[in-house]
Amino acid sequence: MEDEIIFKVLTSNDLEQYKKVRISCLTKFPDNFGTTTLEEIASSPIGLLTSLIFHVLMDLFMELFDLLILSEFVDLLKKDEKNYA
């Protein structure tokens, strides 16, 4: 049987299980995270939910920023193309 990765949008119902998995990963791979195992154990579910929301919003912001930069670049190319026509 192959290992498979399943992606899922986390909800508040998933926080307890997510925290267990995160603490397990922190214990095994401490250099891959921005917090320590002890900090994670001491954190509240609200802090985790806030962190998840922050990361989702940052990802959305970066996507929008990339689109804006791409749009500006396309506009510059169009202007440049008119100058050479």
C-alpha positions as CSV (number, residue, x, y, z in Angstrom):
1,M,0.0,0.0,0.0
2,E,1.4,3.4,-1.0
3,D,1.5,6.3,1.5
4,E,-0.8,9.0,0.5
5,I,-1.0,12.6,1.6
6,I,-4.5,14.0,2.1
7,F,-5.0,17.8,2.3
8,K,-7.9,19.2,4.3
9,V,-9.0,22.6,5.4
10,L,-8.7,22.6,9.2
11,T,-11.7,23.6,11.3
12,S,-12.0,24.3,15.0
13,N,-13.1,20.6,15.4
14,D,-9.6,19.5,14.2
15,L,-7.6,21.6,16.6
16,E,-7.0,18.9,19.3
17,Q,-5.9,16.3,16.8
18,Y,-3.8,18.9,14.9
19,K,-2.0,19.9,18.1
20,K,-1.2,16.2,18.9
21,V,0.3,15.7,15.4
22,R,2.2,19.0,15.7
23,I,3.7,18.2,19.1
24,S,4.7,14.7,17.8
25,C,6.4,16.4,14.8
26,L,8.1,19.0,17.0
27,T,9.5,16.2,19.2
28,K,10.9,14.3,16.2
29,F,12.0,17.3,14.0
30,P,12.5,20.3,16.3
31,D,14.5,22.3,13.8
32,N,11.6,22.5,11.3
33,F,9.4,24.6,13.5
34,G,9.3,28.1,14.9
35,T,8.3,27.0,18.4
36,T,9.6,24.4,20.8
37,T,7.7,21.4,22.1
38,L,7.2,23.0,25.5
39,E,5.9,26.2,23.9
40,E,3.4,24.2,21.8
41,I,2.2,22.2,24.8
42,A,1.7,25.4,26.8
43,S,-0.1,27.2,24.0
44,S,-3.9,27.5,23.9
45,P,-6.1,26.3,21.1
46,I,-7.1,29.9,20.5
47,G,-3.5,30.8,19.9
48,L,-3.2,27.9,17.4
49,L,-6.4,29.0,15.6
50,T,-5.1,32.6,15.4
51,S,-1.8,31.3,14.0
52,L,-3.6,29.2,11.4
53,I,-5.8,32.2,10.4
54,F,-2.8,34.4,10.2
55,H,-1.0,32.0,7.9
56,V,-4.0,31.6,5.6
57,L,-4.3,35.4,5.4
58,M,-0.6,35.8,4.6
59,D,-0.8,33.2,1.9
60,L,-3.8,35.1,0.4
61,F,-2.0,38.4,0.6
62,M,1.1,36.9,-1.1
63,E,-1.1,35.5,-3.9
64,L,-2.7,38.9,-4.4
65,F,0.6,40.7,-4.3
66,D,2.0,38.3,-6.9
67,L,-1.0,39.0,-9.1
68,L,-0.6,42.7,-8.7
69,I,3.1,42.6,-9.6
70,L,2.3,40.4,-12.6
71,S,-0.4,42.8,-13.7
72,E,2.0,45.8,-13.4
73,F,4.6,43.9,-15.4
74,V,2.1,43.1,-18.2
75,D,1.1,46.7,-18.3
76,L,4.7,47.8,-18.7
77,L,5.3,45.2,-21.5
78,K,2.2,46.6,-23.3
79,K,3.5,50.2,-23.0
80,D,6.9,49.1,-24.1
81,E,5.4,47.3,-27.1
82,K,3.6,50.4,-28.2
83,N,6.8,52.4,-28.0
84,Y,8.5,50.0,-30.5
85,A,5.5,49.7,-32.8
